[in-house]
């Protein structure tokens, strides 16, 4: 009986340490998701990663965007994923009024707007209609490479809206089994056109 007690006294701490190491080793690693894809992220030279979670004000984001010569990549950290959005070179100083309206989709914290205002819950449908149009309907984007999403969203909601856009984009791209493009431009102003008279 004394031997059993001594053996348990020696073995039990070792078993507890092994169980603890096993539990720590099984913790899931944070998945990384790249928009539009990992190839674009890796091929982007001179990129500047901007972590949205660390910014306090919308002005902070635009201050960084206007003072960098690098290609901006927005990083959003959630409990289970890290999202990376490669922004196009023409991110700043670009008014959608200079582009074809059919190739623009406007997103706010509560709505998606093209020809009419839709609730943000319709984001997947609106994005799919534009991404997969391929010039067939003259009211929607010429191609996924031409479609530009303009986000006029305050900083507190920006990360959530971006993740929603990214999730919808990945779902559409996966269902099509071909590579689509995603161009997102953050704006400080609401560029949506006024309703017709």
Residue pairs with C-beta under 8 A, 6 or more apart in sequence:
28 80
30 77
30 80
30 81
30 82
31 80
31 81
31 82
32 81
32 82
32 84
33 81
33 82
33 83
33 84
33 166
33 170
34 40
34 41
34 84
34 86
35 83
35 84
35 85
35 86
35 166
35 169
35 170
35 182
35 184
36 86
36 169
36 173
36 179
36 180
36 181
36 182
37 179
40 86
41 47
41 73
41 84
41 86
44 71
44 73
44 86
45 71
46 69
46 70
46 71
47 70
47 71
47 72
47 73
47 86
48 64
48 68
48 70
48 71
48 72
48 73
49 73
49 75
49 84
50 61
50 64
50 65
50 72
50 73
50 74
50 75
51 75
51 76
51 77
52 61
52 74
52 75
52 76
52 155
52 158
52 159
52 162
53 75
53 76
53 77
53 159
55 61
55 155
56 155
57 155
58 154
58 155
58 158
58 188
60 155
61 155
61 158
61 186
62 186
62 188
64 72
65 72
65 91
65 92
65 186
66 92
71 86
71 87
71 89
72 87
72 91
73 84
73 85
73 86
73 87
74 83
74 84
74 85
74 87
74 162
74 186
75 82
75 83
75 84
75 85
76 82
76 83
76 85
76 159
76 162
76 163
77 83
78 163
83 162
83 163
83 166
85 162
85 166
85 182
85 184
87 183
87 184
87 185
87 186
88 148
88 183
88 184
88 185
90 185
91 185
91 186
94 185
95 191
96 104
96 106
96 148
96 150
96 191
97 191
97 193
99 148
100 142
100 146
101 193
102 138
102 139
102 140
102 141
102 142
103 141
103 142
103 146
103 147
103 148
104 114
104 147
104 148
104 149
104 150
105 112
105 113
105 114
105 126
105 127
105 130
105 141
105 147
105 148
105 149
105 150
106 112
106 113
106 114
106 149
106 150
106 152
106 191
106 192
107 113
107 120
107 123
107 149
107 150
107 151
107 152
107 153
107 161
107 165
108 120
108 151
108 152
108 153
108 190
109 120
109 153
109 154
109 157
109 161
110 119
110 120
111 117
111 118
111 119
111 120
112 118
112 119
112 120
112 122
112 123
112 126
112 127
113 192
114 126
114 130
114 139
114 140
115 139
118 125
118 126
120 161
120 164
123 164
123 165
123 168
124 168
124 171
124 172
127 149
127 165
127 168
127 169
127 172
128 168
128 172
129 140
130 140
130 141
130 144
130 147
131 141
131 144
131 147
131 169
131 172
131 180
132 144
132 172
132 176
133 140
133 141
133 142
133 143
134 142
134 143
135 142
135 143
141 147
143 181
144 180
144 181
144 182
145 181
145 183
147 181
147 183
148 183
148 184
148 185
149 165
149 182
149 183
149 184
149 185
150 185
150 187
150 191
151 158
151 161
151 162
151 165
151 184
151 185
151 186
151 187
152 187
152 188
152 189
152 190
152 191
152 192
153 161
153 186
158 186
162 184
165 182
165 184
166 182
169 180
169 182
172 180
173 179
173 180
